[in-house]
Amino acid sequence: MRLNFSRLNAGGWIFLSIFSPKLVVELGMGDGTLLETLAKCDRHSTYIGIELNNEQCVQARSRITLSNVIIMNSSFEDIVPTFLDESIDQFIAVLPDPALIDEKSEERWKPFYRSAYSKLKKEGRLRLVTELTDELLQPVSDDRYSAWADWLKSCFISLGFTPVGQQEGAPRQYLSRCINQFSGDPERIRMITLDLLKQ
């Protein structure tokens, strides 16, 4: 494995080149709990966690000592466009900020995911775990959940992705403070996991 990065004055990184069997990038890794879990189970891949919050990055770096993990303290909206085209095997986005997935912000976030699509290798995937809540904090009906899931898939289809998997909730092996918190109220906070393929 060979990685080559160039530091920016602002403390971020420009991704210059990569030669690795498999590269997985988590967008907004928080304290790195999920990243660490996945990297421990797959030592042959390189995992990059990108997180804007400096305190979370410091916490992750102090705990994670795996040689196949790289932690980047920056905005993933700034970092992802610097990746080489067709260099990433998988992006993981778990409970992204509403500004990057909400229906009201669709025109704002679509260009980012279009850029992410260009960075994926052929047969590369975006795994998205996100949630739907009612503005009045009432239970989310099955009909509303189904309509929302259809809308979400149609957005990513319009960007070139092919949906290849869908499940309600987060994958069982995905452990984090936010997922655990949201899972405690499954009627009012309904999560979905979408696997989206670049063909």
C-alpha positions as CSV (number, residue, x, y, z in Angstrom):
1,M,0.0,0.0,0.0
2,R,1.3,3.5,-0.8
3,L,-0.4,6.7,0.1
4,N,0.7,10.2,-0.9
5,F,-0.8,13.2,0.7
6,S,0.1,16.9,0.7
7,R,-0.7,19.0,3.8
8,L,-2.6,22.3,3.3
9,N,-1.9,25.3,5.5
10,A,-5.3,25.1,7.0
11,G,-4.5,21.7,8.4
12,G,-6.5,19.7,5.7
13,W,-5.1,17.5,3.0
14,I,-5.0,17.2,-0.7
15,F,-5.3,13.7,-1.8
16,L,-2.7,13.2,-4.5
17,S,-2.4,9.5,-5.3
18,I,-3.2,6.1,-3.9
19,F,-2.2,2.6,-4.6
20,S,-4.2,0.2,-2.3
21,P,-6.2,-3.0,-2.8
22,K,-9.3,-1.3,-1.5
23,L,-10.1,2.2,-0.2
24,V,-13.2,2.9,2.0
25,V,-14.0,6.5,3.0
26,E,-16.3,7.4,5.8
27,L,-17.9,10.9,5.4
28,G,-18.2,12.5,8.8
29,M,-16.8,9.8,11.0
30,G,-17.6,11.4,14.4
31,D,-15.3,9.8,17.0
32,G,-14.3,7.0,14.6
33,T,-16.2,4.1,16.4
34,L,-17.6,2.7,13.2
35,L,-14.4,3.3,11.2
36,E,-12.4,1.4,13.8
37,T,-14.9,-1.5,13.9
38,L,-14.8,-1.9,10.1
39,A,-11.0,-1.6,9.8
40,K,-10.4,-4.2,12.5
41,C,-12.6,-6.7,10.5
42,D,-10.8,-5.9,7.2
43,R,-7.1,-5.4,7.6
44,H,-6.5,-5.6,3.8
45,S,-8.3,-2.4,3.0
46,T,-7.4,1.2,3.8
47,Y,-10.1,3.2,5.7
48,I,-10.1,7.0,5.7
49,G,-12.3,8.9,8.1
50,I,-13.0,12.5,7.4
51,E,-14.4,14.6,10.3
52,L,-14.7,18.4,10.6
53,N,-14.9,18.5,14.4
54,N,-11.3,18.7,15.8
55,E,-12.2,17.3,19.2
56,Q,-13.7,14.2,17.7
57,C,-10.6,13.7,15.5
58,V,-8.3,14.0,18.5
59,Q,-10.4,11.5,20.4
60,A,-10.3,9.1,17.4
61,R,-6.5,9.5,16.9
62,S,-5.8,8.8,20.6
63,R,-7.8,5.6,20.5
64,I,-7.3,4.1,17.0
65,T,-3.8,2.8,16.3
66,L,-4.6,0.6,13.3
67,S,-2.1,0.9,10.5
68,N,-4.9,0.7,7.9
69,V,-6.8,3.8,9.2
70,I,-6.2,7.4,8.2
71,I,-8.0,10.2,10.0
72,M,-8.4,13.6,8.3
73,N,-9.6,16.7,10.2
74,S,-11.4,18.6,7.5
75,S,-14.7,19.0,5.7
76,F,-15.5,16.1,3.5
77,E,-17.1,18.5,1.1
78,D,-13.6,20.0,0.6
79,I,-11.6,16.7,0.7
80,V,-13.7,14.4,-1.6
81,P,-13.2,16.6,-4.8
82,T,-9.4,16.3,-4.3
83,F,-9.6,12.5,-4.6
84,L,-8.5,11.0,-7.9
85,D,-11.4,10.0,-10.2
86,E,-12.3,6.3,-10.0
87,S,-10.1,5.7,-6.9
88,I,-12.6,4.9,-4.2
89,D,-14.2,1.5,-3.6
90,Q,-16.8,2.7,-1.1
91,F,-18.1,5.8,0.6
92,I,-20.0,5.4,3.9
93,A,-22.3,8.2,5.0
94,V,-24.0,7.6,8.4
95,L,-26.7,10.1,9.5
96,P,-25.4,13.0,7.5
97,D,-26.3,16.5,8.4
98,P,-29.8,17.3,7.0
99,A,-28.2,20.0,4.8
100,L,-26.6,17.1,3.0
101,I,-29.6,14.9,2.5
102,D,-32.8,16.7,3.4
103,E,-35.5,17.2,0.7
104,K,-35.6,20.9,1.2
105,S,-31.8,21.1,0.5
106,E,-31.8,18.8,-2.5
107,E,-30.3,21.2,-4.9
108,R,-27.5,22.0,-2.4
109,W,-26.4,18.5,-1.8
110,K,-26.8,16.9,-5.2
111,P,-23.6,18.4,-6.6
112,F,-21.6,16.8,-3.7
113,Y,-22.9,13.3,-4.4
114,R,-22.4,13.8,-8.1
115,S,-18.7,14.5,-7.3
116,A,-18.6,11.5,-5.0
117,Y,-19.9,9.4,-7.9
118,S,-17.0,10.4,-10.1
119,K,-14.5,9.4,-7.4
120,L,-16.0,5.8,-7.1
121,K,-14.5,3.0,-9.1
122,K,-16.7,1.1,-11.4
123,E,-18.8,-1.2,-9.2
124,G,-17.9,1.1,-6.3
125,R,-20.7,1.8,-3.7
126,L,-22.1,4.5,-1.6
127,R,-23.7,3.2,1.6
128,L,-26.1,5.8,3.0
129,V,-27.7,5.5,6.4
130,T,-30.1,8.3,7.1
131,E,-33.3,9.0,9.0
132,L,-36.8,10.5,8.5
133,T,-38.6,12.3,11.4
134,D,-41.9,14.1,11.6
135,E,-41.6,17.9,12.1
136,L,-44.1,17.6,15.0
137,L,-42.2,14.6,16.4
138,Q,-45.1,12.3,15.7
139,P,-44.7,8.7,14.6
140,V,-43.8,8.3,10.9
141,S,-46.4,6.2,9.1
142,D,-45.4,3.3,6.8
143,D,-46.9,5.2,3.8
144,R,-44.8,8.3,4.5
145,Y,-41.7,6.2,5.1
146,S,-42.2,4.4,1.8
147,A,-42.8,7.6,-0.2
148,W,-39.6,9.1,1.4
149,A,-37.5,6.0,0.5
150,D,-38.8,6.2,-3.1
151,W,-37.9,9.9,-3.3
152,L,-34.5,9.3,-1.9
153,K,-33.7,6.5,-4.3
154,S,-35.0,8.6,-7.3
155,C,-32.6,11.4,-6.3
156,F,-29.6,9.1,-6.4
157,I,-30.8,7.4,-9.6
158,S,-30.8,10.9,-11.2
159,L,-27.1,11.2,-10.3
160,G,-26.2,7.9,-12.0
161,F,-26.4,5.5,-9.0
162,T,-28.2,2.2,-9.1
163,P,-29.9,1.1,-5.9
164,V,-28.8,-2.5,-5.1
165,G,-29.9,-2.8,-1.5
166,Q,-32.4,-1.3,1.0
167,Q,-33.2,-2.1,4.6
168,E,-35.0,-0.3,7.4
169,G,-32.7,0.8,10.2
170,A,-28.9,0.7,10.3
171,P,-26.8,-2.5,9.7
172,R,-26.3,-4.5,12.8
173,Q,-22.5,-4.1,12.8
174,Y,-22.8,-0.3,12.6
175,L,-22.4,1.0,16.1
176,S,-22.1,4.6,17.1
177,R,-23.5,6.9,19.7
178,C,-26.0,8.6,17.3
179,I,-27.2,5.3,15.8
180,N,-27.8,3.9,19.3
181,Q,-29.7,7.0,20.3
182,F,-31.8,7.1,17.2
183,S,-32.6,3.4,17.4
184,G,-34.2,4.0,20.8
185,D,-37.2,5.6,19.1
186,P,-37.9,3.6,15.9
187,E,-41.5,4.9,15.5
188,R,-40.6,8.6,15.4
189,I,-37.1,8.3,14.0
190,R,-37.2,5.8,11.1
191,M,-33.8,5.0,9.6
192,I,-33.0,3.5,6.2
193,T,-29.8,2.0,4.7
194,L,-29.4,2.3,1.0
195,D,-26.6,0.7,-1.0
196,L,-26.0,2.6,-4.2
197,L,-23.8,1.2,-7.0
198,K,-21.8,2.9,-9.7
199,Q,-22.1,0.6,-12.8
